[in-house]
Amino acid sequence: MTHGLSIRDSTDDRATVRIEVGRTTCWLYGADLVRLLRQLGVPGQPAPDGALACPLDRVGDVLAALEWRHRRPVELTAVDR
């Protein structure tokens, strides 16, 4: 039997995800988002500022998975980039 944190109990697992919403693109900031986008089939690219960029029309899928399936808090901000 192993002791310690499981993958589900990691401190990053429940950390807040920040999403900046632009005209056609969203920028996601948080832990373990690459794996989530792959699971959902959402295209994503690394952005120069360390964010993960994804298309605006797919951010609803990401929000639903983060809030309902993973119970992670999400902070949305509108940006003009």
Secondary structure, DSSP 8 states (H G I E B T S, - for coil): ---S--GGG-GGGG--EEEEE-SSEEEEESTTHHHHHHHHT---EE-TTS-EEEEGGGHHHHHHIIIIIS---EEEEE---
